[in-house]
């Protein structure tokens, strides 16, 4: 459970307006085994920057086991959890999101996806039996990474660009700057829910800076995405499926054809929400620019060329809701 003082609670942002459309049923659901999946992924990335993936091949056992281990950690006394933090950049965090003043009704573990690093930190997360958490997180992350590689290769085929691994190779490289989060959103206290009529911001609105994000959660509501017309819609949870987000880097690499989806989490339930997200990022030295194979003759690039290190440095100086790509957009005269 997140421990906050009364003053700390009062400083947390409340959702008081802009209620999402709970009846929206248009979120794309894509069967990874379907012969139409490649084209459907491209269409979903262009229209929503987001889709739900079923028949993904990740064993349910891996998903439920890591969720159970995460809950065990978050149920520890606060002093025990604090010994795993603060995140620098990896470790346990509580309420504070990044260095620039963003806060949320959340506690989390931020981890490297390097298998050796995962093994080492497991002894701090689960000192009594580090193998339990270690095996669970390594099995899960390894399986999700493989699935993410395949998704990116299917997207490349759907875009009719070569080679097939033009996107996935960036995540497969040994120097890939990917990371993994386990988020825990405790139930919103009734007195705070009464103040707003809804609930607390668990994680404020933002886009993900990486290439792709792969999210799985328990069956608790809270995730909302923003459509291109500015409407916020609630995403029904499904613990058996994954949700794929287009990140800022992939938006740039497709020269704006794919849209990095703005999303947020609101804790408005009496039940805790647990989510696990793999963020697939490129090596720090990788140049992020529109792929030449996607550019039509005479088409202008919308973004300045930059390295992932450049963008990461800029992104982490910003607030969550800032337009992080704005600094890298080219300005065209009318």
C-alpha positions in Angstrom: 0.0 0.0 0.0 1.2 3.5 -0.8 1.7 5.5 2.4 1.0 9.2 2.1 0.5 11.9 4.6 -2.7 14.0 4.5 -0.7 16.9 3.0 0.7 14.5 0.4 -2.8 13.3 -0.5 -4.0 16.9 -0.9 -1.2 17.6 -3.4 -2.2 14.8 -5.7 -4.1 15.8 -8.8 -7.8 14.9 -9.0 -9.7 14.2 -12.2 -12.6 16.6 -12.0 -13.7 16.9 -15.6 -13.2 15.5 -19.1 -14.8 12.2 -18.1 -13.9 9.5 -20.7 -16.4 7.8 -23.0 -17.0 4.5 -21.2 -19.2 3.2 -24.0 -16.5 3.4 -26.7 -16.1 0.0 -28.4 -13.9 0.9 -31.2 -10.5 0.0 -29.8 -8.9 -2.4 -32.4 -8.6 -6.1 -31.3 -6.0 -8.0 -33.3 -5.5 -11.7 -33.4 -1.8 -12.2 -33.8 -2.4 -15.5 -35.6 -4.8 -14.0 -38.2 -3.6 -13.7 -41.8 -5.0 -10.1 -41.7 -3.0 -9.2 -38.6 -0.2 -7.3 -40.4 -2.5 -4.9 -42.2 -4.7 -4.5 -39.2 -1.7 -3.5 -37.0 -0.7 -0.8 -39.5 -4.3 0.5 -39.7 -4.6 0.6 -35.9 -1.2 2.4 -35.5 -2.2 5.0 -38.0 -5.7 5.7 -36.5 -5.2 5.1 -32.8 -1.5 4.4 -32.1 -2.9 1.6 -29.9 -4.4 -1.8 -30.2 -5.3 -4.9 -28.1 -3.5 -8.1 -29.0 -4.9 -11.6 -28.5 -3.5 -15.0 -29.2 -0.1 -13.5 -28.5 1.7 -16.7 -27.4 2.9 -15.4 -24.0 1.9 -18.1 -21.4 -0.7 -17.0 -19.0 1.3 -18.7 -16.3 4.1 -16.2 -16.8 1.7 -13.3 -16.6 -0.1 -14.4 -13.4 3.1 -15.5 -11.6 4.8 -12.1 -12.1 1.7 -10.3 -11.0 1.6 -12.4 -7.8 5.2 -11.7 -7.1 4.7 -8.0 -7.7 1.7 -7.9 -5.3 3.8 -9.7 -2.7 6.4 -6.9 -2.9 3.9 -4.1 -2.8 2.3 -5.6 0.3 5.6 -5.4 2.2 6.1 -2.8 4.9 6.9 0.6 3.5 10.4 0.5 5.0 11.3 -2.7 3.2 10.1 -1.3 -0.1 12.0 1.9 0.4 15.2 -0.1 0.7 14.9 -0.9 -3.1 14.7 2.8 -4.0 14.7 5.5 -4.9 15.0 4.7 -8.6 18.5 5.8 -10.0 17.3 5.1 -12.6 16.1 1.6 -11.6 14.5 0.6 -8.3 11.3 1.3 -6.3 9.4 4.6 -6.5 6.4 5.9 -4.6 4.2 8.7 -5.8 6.9 10.8 -7.6 7.0 10.3 -11.3 10.3 11.6 -12.8 12.3 14.6 -11.5 10.1 17.5 -12.6 7.2 17.6 -10.2 4.8 15.0 -11.6 3.1 12.9 -8.9 0.4 10.2 -9.0 -1.4 7.7 -6.8 1.1 5.0 -7.7 4.1 3.0 -6.5 6.2 1.1 -8.9 9.3 -0.9 -9.7 11.4 0.3 -12.7 13.8 -2.3 -13.9 16.3 -2.9 -16.7 15.5 -5.6 -19.2 19.0 -6.9 -19.0 18.8 -10.4 -17.6 21.9 -10.1 -15.4 20.5 -6.9 -14.0 17.1 -8.5 -13.3 18.8 -11.3 -11.4 20.8 -8.9 -9.3 17.9 -6.6 -8.3 15.8 -9.6 -7.4 17.8 -10.2 -4.3 16.7 -6.8 -3.0 13.1 -7.1 -4.1 12.6 -10.5 -2.6 15.5 -11.1 -0.2 13.9 -14.1 1.5 13.6 -16.0 -1.8 15.1 -14.0 -4.7 14.6 -16.8 -7.1 10.8 -16.5 -6.9 10.8 -12.9 -8.2 13.9 -13.5 -10.4 12.5 -16.5 -12.3 9.1 -14.8 -12.7 10.4 -11.5 -14.1 13.0 -13.2 -16.4 10.4 -15.6 -17.8 7.9 -12.8 -18.4 10.3 -10.2 -19.8 12.0 -12.7 -22.1 8.6 -13.9 -23.5 7.2 -10.4 -23.9 10.4 -9.2 -25.7 10.1 -12.0 -28.2 6.5 -11.1 -28.8 7.3 -7.4 -29.2 10.0 -8.3 -31.8 7.4 -10.3 -33.8 4.9 -7.5 -33.6 7.4 -5.0 -35.0 8.4 -7.4 -37.8 4.7 -7.9 -38.7 4.2 -4.1 -38.8 7.2 -3.8 -41.1 5.7 -6.4 -43.4 2.4 -4.6 -43.2 4.1 -1.4 -44.3 5.9 -3.3 -47.1 9.3 -2.2 -46.0 12.5 -4.2 -45.9 14.4 -5.7 -44.2 11.8 -7.4 -42.0 13.8 -6.6 -38.9 14.3 -2.9 -39.7 12.4 -2.0 -36.4 12.9 -5.1 -34.3 16.7 -5.0 -34.6 16.8 -1.9 -32.5 15.2 -3.7 -29.6 17.3 -6.9 -30.2 20.6 -5.1 -30.1 22.7 -5.8 -27.0 22.9 -2.0 -26.3 19.1 -1.6 -26.6 17.9 1.0 -24.0 14.7 -0.8 -23.0 13.1 -0.9 -19.6 10.3 -2.6 -17.7 7.9 -1.3 -15.1 5.5 -3.0 -12.6 3.0 -0.4 -11.5 0.7 -0.7 -8.5 -2.3 1.7 -8.1 -3.9 1.3 -4.7 -7.7 1.8 -4.5 -8.7 5.4 -4.4 -9.7 6.4 -0.8 -13.5 7.1 -0.6 -12.9 10.6 0.9 -10.8 11.6 -2.1 -13.1 10.1 -4.6 -15.9 12.1 -3.1 -14.0 15.3 -3.6 -13.9 14.9 -7.4 -16.7 12.6 -8.2 -14.2 10.4 -9.9 -10.8 9.7 -8.5 -7.1 10.4 -8.3 -4.6 10.6 -11.2 -2.6 7.4 -10.9 -0.3 8.3 -13.9 -0.9 11.6 -15.7 -1.5 12.0 -19.4 1.6 11.4 -21.5 3.0 9.6 -24.5 5.8 7.1 -24.3 9.1 8.2 -25.8 10.3 4.8 -26.9 9.5 2.8 -30.1 6.8 0.5 -28.6 5.2 -0.2 -25.3 3.6 -3.6 -24.4 1.2 -3.4 -21.5 -0.6 -6.1 -19.5 -2.8 -5.4 -16.4 -5.1 -7.2 -14.1 -8.8 -6.9 -14.5 -9.1 -3.4 -12.9 -10.3 -0.3 -14.9 -8.2 2.9 -15.0 -6.4 3.1 -18.4 -7.7 5.8 -20.7 -6.4 6.8 -24.1 -7.0 10.0 -26.1 -8.4 9.7 -29.6 -7.2 12.0 -32.4 -10.2 14.3 -31.9 -9.3 14.9 -28.3 -11.9 12.6 -26.8 -10.7 10.4 -23.9 -12.0 6.9 -23.8 -11.8 4.2 -21.2 -10.0 1.0 -22.1 -11.7 -2.1 -20.7 -9.1 -4.3 -18.9 -8.4 -7.8 -20.1 -5.8 -9.7 -18.0 -5.4 -12.3 -20.8 -4.4 -9.9 -23.5 -1.8 -7.2 -24.2 -2.1 -3.6 -25.3 0.4 -2.2 -27.7 1.3 1.5 -27.7 3.0 3.4 -30.5 5.8 5.5 -28.9 7.2 8.9 -30.0 10.2 7.3 -31.7 8.1 5.1 -33.9 5.9 8.2 -34.8 9.1 9.9 -36.0 10.4 6.8 -37.9 7.1 6.6 -39.8 7.2 10.4 -40.4 4.0 10.9 -38.5 2.0 8.1 -40.2 1.8 6.3 -36.9 0.5 8.3 -33.9 2.1 8.1 -30.5 -1.0 7.6 -28.2 -1.6 9.9 -25.3 -2.8 8.0 -22.3 -3.3 8.2 -18.5 -4.4 6.1 -15.6 -7.1 7.1 -13.2 -7.6 5.3 -9.9 -11.4 5.3 -9.5 -11.9 1.7 -8.4 -12.2 0.1 -5.0 -9.8 -2.5 -6.3 -6.0 -2.1 -6.8 -4.7 -2.0 -10.4 -1.5 -3.8 -11.3 0.1 -3.2 -14.7 3.3 -4.5 -16.3 4.9 -2.6 -19.2 7.8 -3.4 -21.4 9.2 -0.2 -23.1 11.2 -1.1 -26.2 13.9 1.5 -26.8 16.8 1.7 -29.3 20.5 2.0 -28.4 21.4 5.5 -27.1 23.5 6.2 -30.2 20.8 5.2 -32.7 19.7 8.1 -35.0 15.9 8.5 -34.9 14.7 9.7 -38.3 12.0 8.9 -40.8 12.7 5.6 -42.6 13.7 6.3 -46.2 11.8 3.3 -47.4 8.6 4.8 -46.1 9.1 8.3 -47.7 7.3 9.1 -50.9 9.2 11.0 -53.6 9.3 14.7 -52.7 7.9 14.1 -49.2 9.3 16.4 -46.6 10.5 15.0 -43.3 8.5 16.4 -40.4 11.2 16.0 -37.8 14.8 17.0 -37.2 17.2 14.1 -37.0 18.3 13.2 -33.4 19.8 10.3 -31.5 17.8 8.4 -28.9 20.1 9.8 -26.2 19.2 13.4 -27.4 15.5 12.6 -27.2 15.7 10.8 -23.9 17.6 13.6 -22.3 15.0 16.1 -23.6 12.0 14.0 -22.6 13.2 13.5 -19.1 13.6 17.3 -18.6 9.9 17.8 -19.5 6.7 17.3 -17.6 4.5 14.3 -18.4 1.9 16.2 -20.4 4.3 18.2 -22.5 4.6 17.8 -26.2 8.0 16.1 -26.1 8.3 15.9 -29.9 7.6 19.6 -30.3 11.2 20.6 -29.9 12.2 18.2 -32.7 9.4 19.1 -35.2 10.5 21.1 -38.3 8.8 24.5 -38.6 7.5 25.0 -42.1 6.6 28.4 -43.4 3.0 28.8 -44.8 
